[in-house]
Amino acid sequence: TPEQVRAAAAAFRVYVSAGPRDADGDYVVDHSVLTFLVDPDGAFRDCYGSAPTAEEVARSVRAHMDSYEPLPPEEGE
């Protein structure tokens, strides 16, 4: 929903703005250019802008995967 998108943008502190609609109802969305790495527990691990190469991002993601340790279950789970 639009509310969920706004909440996600706020949580990750990214910029997002929908431009005006054209005659067909289409619009362009201006936004931050970042890729976020989130682990299986939903925790933020890293973010990548446009500077790193694909190989650098792949190495970083692999390093995070190799060092990942799941969070312990919360009480009552």
C-alpha positions in Angstrom: 0.0 0.0 0.0 1.1 3.6 -0.3 1.3 3.8 3.5 3.6 0.7 3.6 5.9 2.3 1.0 6.1 5.5 3.0 6.9 3.6 6.2 9.6 1.5 4.4 11.1 4.7 2.9 11.1 6.4 6.3 12.6 3.3 8.1 15.5 3.1 5.6 15.8 6.9 5.3 15.5 7.0 1.6 14.1 9.8 -0.6 11.1 9.0 -2.8 8.8 11.3 -4.7 6.2 10.5 -7.4 6.1 13.1 -10.1 3.0 14.4 -11.8 0.9 12.1 -13.9 0.8 12.5 -17.7 -2.3 12.2 -19.9 -2.1 8.4 -19.7 -1.9 8.4 -15.9 1.8 7.3 -15.9 4.3 9.0 -13.7 8.0 8.9 -12.9 9.2 8.2 -9.3 12.4 10.0 -8.2 14.2 8.1 -5.5 17.5 7.3 -3.8 19.8 5.0 -5.7 20.7 2.5 -3.1 20.5 -1.3 -2.8 20.0 -2.6 0.7 21.2 -5.9 2.0 18.8 -7.3 4.7 19.5 -10.6 6.3 16.9 -13.4 6.8 16.0 -12.0 10.2 15.1 -8.7 8.6 18.2 -6.9 10.0 20.0 -4.3 7.9 23.5 -5.5 7.0 24.8 -3.1 4.3 23.9 -0.8 1.5 25.4 -0.2 -1.9 25.3 3.0 -4.0 26.3 3.2 -7.6 30.1 3.2 -7.1 30.9 -0.4 -6.2 31.3 -2.8 -9.1 29.1 -5.9 -9.4 32.1 -8.0 -8.3 32.6 -5.8 -5.2 29.0 -6.1 -4.2 29.0 -9.9 -4.8 32.1 -10.2 -2.5 30.4 -8.1 0.2 27.2 -10.1 0.0 29.1 -13.4 0.1 31.1 -12.2 3.2 27.8 -11.3 4.9 26.3 -14.7 4.0 29.4 -16.5 5.3 29.3 -14.7 8.6 25.6 -14.8 9.1 24.3 -16.2 12.4 20.6 -16.3 13.0 19.2 -14.4 15.9 18.1 -16.6 18.8 14.4 -17.2 19.0 12.4 -14.8 21.2 10.9 -16.2 24.3 7.5 -17.8 23.6 8.4 -18.8 20.0 
